[in-house]
Amino acid sequence: MLQGDIQRAFQELLVNSRLASRHENINMLIDKTSQAMSYYGKADSFEIYDSKSYGSRLYVITYLLNLELQPLRWRFVYYKPDKVWKLIDIRVDDSLEDLISK
C-alpha cells in the first residue's frame, strides 16, 4: 500500500483468506481505498492504533494508514478455528471522530 499498488496490496493481504472469493466486496474496498488516496494523498507510513483479543480465537487489530492530509483507519478481524489465524473481516474508513473521543 505504501508503494501505491492497491490491487497488489489486497492480493497479498487476502492470500489464504475466504474473503478473496468475495470479488464484489473486495473490488469495492479497492475502489474506496483508491478514492481516499486520491483525495487525501499518498501513504507514507502506518501504525497500530489498537489491538484486542476476544477470548482465545478472535483478534481485532486497528491500524492508521498515514496519508498526506489525513489518516485512514483499517480494522482487521482474525479468527483461529484451529492452529492457523484467518482473516475474516476488513473495514476501512476515514472517520476519526470516534478515535478522538475514545
OpenMM code with the backbone's topology and positions (N, CA, C; nanometers):
from openmm import Vec3, app, unit

residues = "MET LEU GLN GLY ASP ILE GLN ARG ALA PHE GLN GLU LEU LEU VAL ASN SER ARG LEU ALA SER ARG HIS GLU ASN ILE ASN MET LEU ILE ASP LYS THR SER GLN ALA MET SER TYR TYR GLY LYS ALA ASP SER PHE GLU ILE TYR ASP SER LYS SER TYR GLY SER ARG LEU TYR VAL ILE THR TYR LEU LEU ASN LEU GLU LEU GLN PRO LEU ARG TRP ARG PHE VAL TYR TYR LYS PRO ASP LYS VAL TRP LYS LEU ILE ASP ILE ARG VAL ASP ASP SER LEU GLU ASP LEU ILE SER LYS".split()
positions = [
    Vec3(0.0836, -0.1188, 0.0000),
    Vec3(0.0000, 0.0000, 0.0000),
    Vec3(0.0883, 0.1255, 0.0000),
    Vec3(0.1995, 0.1192, 0.0712),
    Vec3(0.2879, 0.2351, 0.0761),
    Vec3(0.3500, 0.2653, -0.0601),
    Vec3(0.3625, 0.1628, -0.1450),
    Vec3(0.4158, 0.1839, -0.2794),
    Vec3(0.3078, 0.2328, -0.3761),
    Vec3(0.1830, 0.2358, -0.3300),
    Vec3(0.0744, 0.2853, -0.4129),
    Vec3(0.0052, 0.1805, -0.4985),
    Vec3(0.0477, 0.0551, -0.4904),
    Vec3(-0.0139, -0.0521, -0.5690),
    Vec3(-0.1239, -0.1179, -0.4854),
    Vec3(-0.2412, -0.0602, -0.4899),
    Vec3(-0.3520, -0.1031, -0.4046),
    Vec3(-0.3985, -0.2437, -0.4399),
    Vec3(-0.4107, -0.2716, -0.5679),
    Vec3(-0.4554, -0.4045, -0.6129),
    Vec3(-0.3625, -0.5132, -0.5584),
    Vec3(-0.2338, -0.4939, -0.5729),
    Vec3(-0.1360, -0.5931, -0.5262),
    Vec3(-0.1395, -0.6064, -0.3735),
    Vec3(-0.1550, -0.4950, -0.3049),
    Vec3(-0.1611, -0.4990, -0.1590),
    Vec3(-0.2775, -0.5865, -0.1125),
    Vec3(-0.3932, -0.5725, -0.1760),
    Vec3(-0.5079, -0.6551, -0.1389),
    Vec3(-0.4857, -0.8014, -0.1743),
    Vec3(-0.4241, -0.8276, -0.2881),
    Vec3(-0.3958, -0.9666, -0.3258),
    Vec3(-0.3074, -1.0337, -0.2213),
    Vec3(-0.2038, -0.9641, -0.1771),
    Vec3(-0.1133, -1.0205, -0.0768),
    Vec3(-0.1823, -1.0357, 0.0583),
    Vec3(-0.2634, -0.9392, 0.0937),
    Vec3(-0.3344, -0.9422, 0.2210),
    Vec3(-0.4330, -1.0582, 0.2286),
    Vec3(-0.4946, -1.0912, 0.1171),
    Vec3(-0.6029, -1.1895, 0.1164),
    Vec3(-0.5595, -1.3324, 0.0838),
    Vec3(-0.4302, -1.3564, 0.0732),
    Vec3(-0.3820, -1.4930, 0.0493),
    Vec3(-0.4331, -1.5828, 0.1620),
    Vec3(-0.4909, -1.6954, 0.1266),
    Vec3(-0.5453, -1.7938, 0.2219),
    Vec3(-0.6627, -1.7419, 0.3042),
    Vec3(-0.7280, -1.6366, 0.2583),
    Vec3(-0.8457, -1.5846, 0.3276),
    Vec3(-0.9696, -1.6137, 0.2434),
    Vec3(-1.0774, -1.6500, 0.3088),
    Vec3(-1.2029, -1.6734, 0.2368),
    Vec3(-1.2568, -1.5437, 0.1769),
    Vec3(-1.2079, -1.4312, 0.2263),
    Vec3(-1.2516, -1.3023, 0.1725),
    Vec3(-1.2116, -1.2841, 0.0266),
    Vec3(-1.1055, -1.3522, -0.0159),
    Vec3(-1.0578, -1.3391, -0.1540),
    Vec3(-1.1646, -1.3797, -0.2551),
    Vec3(-1.2560, -1.4661, -0.2158),
    Vec3(-1.3613, -1.5110, -0.3077),
    Vec3(-1.4777, -1.4122, -0.3172),
    Vec3(-1.4794, -1.3133, -0.2336),
    Vec3(-1.5861, -1.2119, -0.2354),
    Vec3(-1.5439, -1.0952, -0.3253),
    Vec3(-1.5391, -1.1221, -0.4536),
    Vec3(-1.4839, -1.0279, -0.5504),
    Vec3(-1.5526, -0.8917, -0.5480),
    Vec3(-1.6839, -0.8908, -0.5372),
    Vec3(-1.7568, -0.7640, -0.5385),
    Vec3(-1.7189, -0.6780, -0.4180),
    Vec3(-1.7122, -0.7391, -0.2999),
    Vec3(-1.6753, -0.6650, -0.1791),
    Vec3(-1.5311, -0.6155, -0.1854),
    Vec3(-1.4422, -0.7007, -0.2339),
    Vec3(-1.3012, -0.6631, -0.2432),
    Vec3(-1.2832, -0.5508, -0.3446),
    Vec3(-1.3515, -0.5593, -0.4577),
    Vec3(-1.3433, -0.4516, -0.5571),
    Vec3(-1.3944, -0.3200, -0.5005),
    Vec3(-1.4974, -0.3265, -0.4164),
    Vec3(-1.5498, -0.2066, -0.3523),
    Vec3(-1.4456, -0.1472, -0.2567),
    Vec3(-1.3782, -0.2328, -0.1801),
    Vec3(-1.2728, -0.1855, -0.0897),
    Vec3(-1.1566, -0.1238, -0.1679),
    Vec3(-1.1192, -0.1868, -0.2772),
    Vec3(-1.0107, -0.1340, -0.3604),
    Vec3(-1.0498, 0.0029, -0.4161),
    Vec3(-1.1722, 0.0151, -0.4666),
    Vec3(-1.2196, 0.1436, -0.5201),
    Vec3(-1.2243, 0.2505, -0.4115),
    Vec3(-1.2760, 0.2143, -0.2953),
    Vec3(-1.2861, 0.3085, -0.1837),
    Vec3(-1.1474, 0.3553, -0.1397),
    Vec3(-1.0533, 0.2619, -0.1348),
    Vec3(-0.9166, 0.2957, -0.0959),
    Vec3(-0.8516, 0.3859, -0.2003),
    Vec3(-0.8713, 0.3553, -0.3271),
    Vec3(-0.8158, 0.4382, -0.4357),
    Vec3(-0.8711, 0.5800, -0.4304),
    Vec3(-1.0012, 0.5915, -0.4077),
    Vec3(-1.0638, 0.7236, -0.3982),
    Vec3(-1.0082, 0.8020, -0.2799),
    Vec3(-0.9941, 0.7345, -0.1665),
    Vec3(-0.9424, 0.8018, -0.0471),
    Vec3(-0.7993, 0.8492, -0.0689),
    Vec3(-0.7181, 0.7651, -0.1329),
    Vec3(-0.5791, 0.8038, -0.1559),
    Vec3(-0.5694, 0.9156, -0.2601),
    Vec3(-0.6615, 0.9199, -0.3539),
    Vec3(-0.6656, 1.0312, -0.4492),
    Vec3(-0.7017, 1.1607, -0.3778),
    Vec3(-0.7916, 1.1507, -0.2821),
    Vec3(-0.8397, 1.2680, -0.2093),
    Vec3(-0.7419, 1.3137, -0.1015),
    Vec3(-0.6897, 1.2189, -0.0217),
    Vec3(-0.6057, 1.2526, 0.0939),
    Vec3(-0.4557, 1.2465, 0.0659),
    Vec3(-0.4151, 1.1967, -0.0484),
    Vec3(-0.2731, 1.1927, -0.0822),
    Vec3(-0.2112, 1.0561, -0.0616),
    Vec3(-0.0828, 1.0493, -0.0904),
    Vec3(-0.0088, 0.9234, -0.0825),
    Vec3(0.0108, 0.8790, 0.0618),
    Vec3(0.0221, 0.7478, 0.0777),
    Vec3(0.0521, 0.6901, 0.2091),
    Vec3(0.2022, 0.6972, 0.2325),
    Vec3(0.2407, 0.7328, 0.3559),
    Vec3(0.3831, 0.7355, 0.3863),
    Vec3(0.4221, 0.6445, 0.5018),
    Vec3(0.3258, 0.6024, 0.5817),
    Vec3(0.3566, 0.5128, 0.6938),
    Vec3(0.2266, 0.4582, 0.7511),
    Vec3(0.2402, 0.3651, 0.8427),
    Vec3(0.1237, 0.3127, 0.9143),
    Vec3(0.1665, 0.2812, 1.0568),
    Vec3(0.0678, 0.2730, 1.1446),
    Vec3(0.0957, 0.2401, 1.2840),
    Vec3(-0.0246, 0.1704, 1.3456),
    Vec3(0.0023, 0.0906, 1.4458),
    Vec3(-0.1060, 0.0237, 1.5179),
    Vec3(-0.1748, 0.1260, 1.6065),
    Vec3(-0.3056, 0.1329, 1.5956),
    Vec3(-0.3849, 0.2202, 1.6818),
    Vec3(-0.4374, 0.1429, 1.8023),
    Vec3(-0.4847, 0.0207, 1.7778),
    Vec3(-0.5447, -0.0579, 1.8853),
    Vec3(-0.5411, -0.2054, 1.8475),
    Vec3(-0.5325, -0.2898, 1.9468),
    Vec3(-0.5441, -0.4341, 1.9237),
    Vec3(-0.6087, -0.4964, 2.0461),
    Vec3(-0.6909, -0.5967, 2.0212),
    Vec3(-0.7620, -0.6587, 2.1323),
    Vec3(-0.7981, -0.8022, 2.0979),
    Vec3(-0.7790, -0.8894, 2.1952),
    Vec3(-0.8219, -1.0285, 2.1830),
    Vec3(-0.9576, -1.0431, 2.2489),
    Vec3(-1.0411, -1.1236, 2.1882),
    Vec3(-1.1708, -1.1593, 2.2446),
    Vec3(-1.1688, -1.3099, 2.2615),
    Vec3(-1.1391, -1.3541, 2.3811),
    Vec3(-1.1205, -1.4965, 2.4039),
    Vec3(-0.9879, -1.5398, 2.3431),
    Vec3(-0.9779, -1.6661, 2.3116),
    Vec3(-0.8524, -1.7190, 2.2576),
    Vec3(-0.8540, -1.7353, 2.1059),
    Vec3(-0.9674, -1.7069, 2.0421),
    Vec3(-0.9790, -1.7338, 1.8986),
    Vec3(-1.0144, -1.6140, 1.8120),
    Vec3(-1.0377, -1.5003, 1.8717),
    Vec3(-1.0752, -1.3821, 1.7947),
    Vec3(-0.9813, -1.2675, 1.8304),
    Vec3(-0.9266, -1.2023, 1.7274),
    Vec3(-0.8303, -1.0944, 1.7472),
    Vec3(-0.8645, -0.9814, 1.6507),
    Vec3(-0.8737, -0.8601, 1.7032),
    Vec3(-0.9053, -0.7427, 1.6221),
    Vec3(-0.7896, -0.6441, 1.6342),
    Vec3(-0.7390, -0.6006, 1.5209),
    Vec3(-0.6298, -0.5032, 1.5210),
    Vec3(-0.6672, -0.3876, 1.4291),
    Vec3(-0.6434, -0.2662, 1.4773),
    Vec3(-0.6748, -0.1455, 1.4022),
    Vec3(-0.5461, -0.0692, 1.3737),
    Vec3(-0.5293, -0.0341, 1.2483),
    Vec3(-0.4127, 0.0434, 1.2046),
    Vec3(-0.4579, 0.1792, 1.1539),
    Vec3(-0.3689, 0.2759, 1.1622),
    Vec3(-0.3868, 0.4027, 1.0936),
    Vec3(-0.2877, 0.4061, 0.9783),
    Vec3(-0.3388, 0.4233, 0.8584),
    Vec3(-0.2548, 0.4407, 0.7406),
    Vec3(-0.2409, 0.5911, 0.7216),
    Vec3(-0.1209, 0.6418, 0.7410),
    Vec3(-0.0974, 0.7861, 0.7385),
    Vec3(-0.0801, 0.8360, 0.5953),
    Vec3(-0.1744, 0.9190, 0.5533),
    Vec3(-0.1709, 0.9808, 0.4214),
    Vec3(-0.1275, 1.1264, 0.4374),
    Vec3(-0.1083, 1.1951, 0.3277),
    Vec3(-0.0585, 1.3326, 0.3333),
    Vec3(-0.1520, 1.4271, 0.4089),
    Vec3(-0.2829, 1.4128, 0.3924),
    Vec3(-0.3765, 1.5065, 0.4539),
    Vec3(-0.4505, 1.4517, 0.5754),
    Vec3(-0.4707, 1.3208, 0.5800),
    Vec3(-0.5490, 1.2611, 0.6887),
    Vec3(-0.5280, 1.1104, 0.6869),
    Vec3(-0.5305, 1.0467, 0.8039),
    Vec3(-0.5144, 0.9010, 0.8055),
    Vec3(-0.6429, 0.8278, 0.7673),
    Vec3(-0.6254, 0.7043, 0.7238),
    Vec3(-0.7363, 0.6110, 0.7062),
    Vec3(-0.7273, 0.5072, 0.8167),
    Vec3(-0.8411, 0.4672, 0.8673),
    Vec3(-0.8447, 0.3637, 0.9710),
    Vec3(-0.8755, 0.2293, 0.9054),
    Vec3(-0.7935, 0.1306, 0.9386),
    Vec3(-0.8113, -0.0060, 0.8884),
    Vec3(-0.8335, -0.0980, 1.0068),
    Vec3(-0.9397, -0.1772, 1.0000),
    Vec3(-0.9662, -0.2753, 1.1060),
    Vec3(-0.9657, -0.4150, 1.0446),
    Vec3(-0.8849, -0.5010, 1.1027),
    Vec3(-0.8731, -0.6393, 1.0574),
    Vec3(-0.9204, -0.7306, 1.1692),
    Vec3(-1.0041, -0.8267, 1.1342),
    Vec3(-1.0530, -0.9241, 1.2315),
    Vec3(-1.0003, -1.0612, 1.1905),
    Vec3(-0.9333, -1.1254, 1.2852),
    Vec3(-0.8768, -1.2587, 1.2627),
    Vec3(-0.9461, -1.3593, 1.3535),
    Vec3(-0.9639, -1.4783, 1.3015),
    Vec3(-1.0252, -1.5879, 1.3766),
    Vec3(-0.9336, -1.7091, 1.3653),
    Vec3(-0.9236, -1.7830, 1.4745),
    Vec3(-0.8368, -1.9010, 1.4784),
    Vec3(-0.9220, -2.0249, 1.5044),
    Vec3(-0.9777, -2.0854, 1.3964),
    Vec3(-1.0637, -2.2020, 1.4143),
    Vec3(-0.9857, -2.3274, 1.4526),
    Vec3(-0.8583, -2.3305, 1.4191),
    Vec3(-0.7726, -2.4444, 1.4535),
    Vec3(-0.6354, -2.3907, 1.4923),
    Vec3(-0.5322, -2.4217, 1.4181),
    Vec3(-0.3978, -2.3770, 1.4537),
    Vec3(-0.3514, -2.2529, 1.3779),
    Vec3(-0.4283, -2.2103, 1.2799),
    Vec3(-0.3861, -2.1001, 1.1935),
    Vec3(-0.4856, -1.9840, 1.2020),
    Vec3(-0.4333, -1.8626, 1.2199),
    Vec3(-0.5175, -1.7436, 1.2189),
    Vec3(-0.5640, -1.7158, 1.0767),
    Vec3(-0.6932, -1.6790, 1.0630),
    Vec3(-0.7506, -1.6489, 0.9319),
    Vec3(-0.8167, -1.5117, 0.9363),
    Vec3(-0.7884, -1.4329, 0.8351),
    Vec3(-0.8508, -1.3021, 0.8217),
    Vec3(-0.9965, -1.3220, 0.7799),
    Vec3(-1.0901, -1.2723, 0.8613),
    Vec3(-1.2318, -1.2925, 0.8306),
    Vec3(-1.3075, -1.1628, 0.8013),
    Vec3(-1.2454, -1.0473, 0.8287),
    Vec3(-1.3149, -0.9214, 0.8015),
    Vec3(-1.2139, -0.8076, 0.7897),
    Vec3(-1.2427, -0.7156, 0.6984),
    Vec3(-1.1628, -0.5936, 0.6805),
    Vec3(-1.2595, -0.4771, 0.6710),
    Vec3(-1.2267, -0.3696, 0.7399),
    Vec3(-1.3039, -0.2453, 0.7286),
    Vec3(-1.2048, -0.1310, 0.7109),
    Vec3(-1.2412, -0.0342, 0.6302),
    Vec3(-1.1586, 0.0855, 0.6133),
    Vec3(-1.2507, 0.2062, 0.6087),
    Vec3(-1.2095, 0.3136, 0.6752),
    Vec3(-1.2874, 0.4370, 0.6699),
    Vec3(-1.1983, 0.5559, 0.7044),
    Vec3(-1.2534, 0.6744, 0.6827),
    Vec3(-1.1803, 0.7971, 0.7128),
    Vec3(-1.2409, 0.8728, 0.8305),
    Vec3(-1.3307, 0.8096, 0.9026),
    Vec3(-1.3945, 0.8717, 1.0180),
    Vec3(-1.2990, 0.8712, 1.1368),
    Vec3(-1.2751, 0.9874, 1.1926),
    Vec3(-1.1812, 0.9978, 1.3043),
    Vec3(-1.2481, 1.0380, 1.4350),
    Vec3(-1.3737, 1.0770, 1.4294),
    Vec3(-1.4420, 1.1277, 1.5487),
    Vec3(-1.4383, 1.0291, 1.6644),
    Vec3(-1.4720, 0.9026, 1.6395),
    Vec3(-1.4725, 0.8065, 1.7498),
    Vec3(-1.3311, 0.7706, 1.7947),
    Vec3(-1.2308, 0.7882, 1.7095),
    Vec3(-1.0924, 0.7667, 1.7528),
    Vec3(-1.0503, 0.8754, 1.8509),
    Vec3(-1.0897, 0.9977, 1.8209),
    Vec3(-1.0515, 1.1120, 1.9032),
    Vec3(-1.1245, 1.1105, 2.0365),
    Vec3(-1.2499, 1.0689, 2.0368),
    Vec3(-1.3297, 1.0705, 2.1597),
    Vec3(-1.3129, 0.9450, 2.2432),
    Vec3(-1.2288, 0.8520, 2.1977),
    Vec3(-1.2095, 0.7256, 2.2694),
    Vec3(-1.1365, 0.7457, 2.4001),
] * unit.nanometer
topology = app.Topology()
chain = topology.addChain("A")
for resn in residues:
    res = topology.addResidue(resn, chain)
    for name in ("N", "CA", "C"):
        topology.addAtom(name, app.Element.getBySymbol(name[0]), res)
